[in-house]
């Protein structure tokens, strides 16, 4: 990345414009006649307007040297020629070059002011009726309104692409709304950090105890803590955290909180001897999950069917004899409306799930297989010999950009047409996704939830799987015994050792588990690169594409950011004929392994069989197949789907040669190379190490400090998550 520079000039020509998000490529001509290509979020840019652009120079394969705009100061055209170029560019619907020339001939340099303030005068121009004059003025006012929102955001160095979102939500009222309450920018749909908005509001003259400020801070604390897994916060902790955030005395905070409660924005309820404060939607989610699970459990099932005889027949057909715990799990699945199936690696969960699927089929039930991630769904489908899909896709999840709400096509009004649902990797399912799934199940639909309770909990709020198990209100089939064949795997033995608080055996050089001591960060990174590029492909016959590097952390000399830089340089270096696209600190190349870092419900994909759909989700991993000659479109293959990414979507991609343990959840890899360098204390815990080890199917290589794995195994700190689901299930639902 080069140094930031500033250029000033007039827009000569707009090369490309995405009207949905404002992403634009344009030619700017400076005062001394130099032509500059500018790329960035510049909504409704048009020829003739003046701009001062600050950004970084990059080299584009087709357009050559161009500036990636970070901030843009825009000026409306002033001279007659500039106004003709501006209006004639088509920026205002209904005005072409000829009409633009007539307007300027009539009103001169005053044309734009007349269009905004005196639209009735426009009808004096030949060809413009009274109706058209009003339409032209309204279109121009909308455009200037959007520009003023853009200028407001730019003044405070906020992302300019927010202007499009705000204007779609509020129209001409966007700027007045922002000035009345800048704290609306802290809402999740806009995602501006509270501290940044607070600084802006205070500079605009808002008082420290302004009700807007206090109310926004209270809501922000609850939204922010969803990211820490908390469904609610105790009232005293919410007030204390908010006081620390904005430095306000307790009394106005109490008053503001009570107002939010009386308006129904927040909900307060007594949970386990604390006054629990919820965002309304989270309270509804928790109540719904408890109520709907209870309804599913109460459905009567025909106990006359000879389940034992069917299980005996399945054993004969499949040439297998189920262990007692496995057989009991299959019998429970036949009898119960809701079942939890738990177990660690090597305990026979997969065989049991396969048996339940077969049993349901013999009972004439239509079965749906689901998982939270694409990779987990793919693996579940393969082991059961039938299609499986992600929960998101099955429910038809979509995103409303105006409200920031996630909606689902499948719900109570249009439920899933199935008799039984089996969900794998349940530890990853958060409270809101669980609510969505349960809302889509018809009464009488059976639900089997499968998972390993010792893995990390969901990234989103709640601890659904753990709460269900600990509530003791839902039948649990727990598999504990490690099968003899699985016990031969050092990966599985070490996973169970870690789960029991013992460090993995780093000295036992078995063919599927190795430790390489590298305490120096430079040597660690170098060794990881050598393993992926040469040693494992050559010595173990495992291709680089089947190896996943994992680290507990993104940061530091051995975090995923640094590892990805080194791995990309070694595994996919720049080469003649290999196209690439520079984006911020990243350089995307054809052949790179990348990961989607947030849910995007609108990305269109196409399967090999021609099936078309939308939605690429957080954690989906793909390979860049092609970057088109202009460098503006990236074709990425995600398993069996291919999607095209425009430049405005590139901030949703990370390199994926190395990923964090949290991002690896729900996936299984043929070979895993795990960095065991010291990291932040919150990551140096048992759950992180256990989850990382259980990602490896055939081979696990630990590289790093030999003292770290033992310390991680010994530290069973689990962050407490505030959740009322367990208590709600025990007490009989919501209120």
Secondary structure, 3 states (H helix, E strand, C coil): CCCEEEEEEEEEEEEEECCCCCEEEEEEEECCCCEEEEEEECCCCCCCCEEEEEEEEEEECCCEEEEEEEEEEEECCCCHHHHHHHHHCCCCCCCCHHHHHHHHHHHHHHHHHHHHHCHHHHHHCCCCCHHHHHHHHHHHHHHHHHHHHHHHHHHCCCCCCHHHHHHHHHHHHHHHHHHHCHHHHHCCCCCCCHHHHHHHHHHCCCCCCCHHHHHHHHHHHHHHHHCCCCCEEEHHHHHHHHHHHHCCCHHHHHHHHHHHHHCCCEEEEEECCEEEEEEHHHHHHHHHHHHHHHHHHHCCCCCCCCHHHHHHHHHHHHCCCCCHHHHHHHHHHHHCCEEEEEECCCCCHHHHHHHHHHHHHHCCCCEEEEECCHHHHHHHHHHHCCCEEEHHHHHCEEECCCCCCEEECCCCCCCCCCCEEEEECHHHCCHHHHHHHHHCCCCCCEEEEEECCCCCCCCCCCCHHHHHHHHCCCCEEEECCCCHHHHCCHHHHHHHHHHCCCCCCCCCCECCEEEEECCCHHHHHHHHHHHHHHHHHHHHCCCHHHEEEEECCCCCCCCHHHHHHHHHHHHCCCCCCCCEEEECCEEEECCCEEEECCCEEEEEEEECCCCEEEEECCCCEEEEEEECCCCCEEEEEECCEEEEEEHHHHHHEEECCEEEHHHHCCCCEEEEEEEECCCCHHHCCHHHHHHHHCCEEEEEEEEECCCHHHHHHHCCCCCCCCCCHHHHHHHCCCC
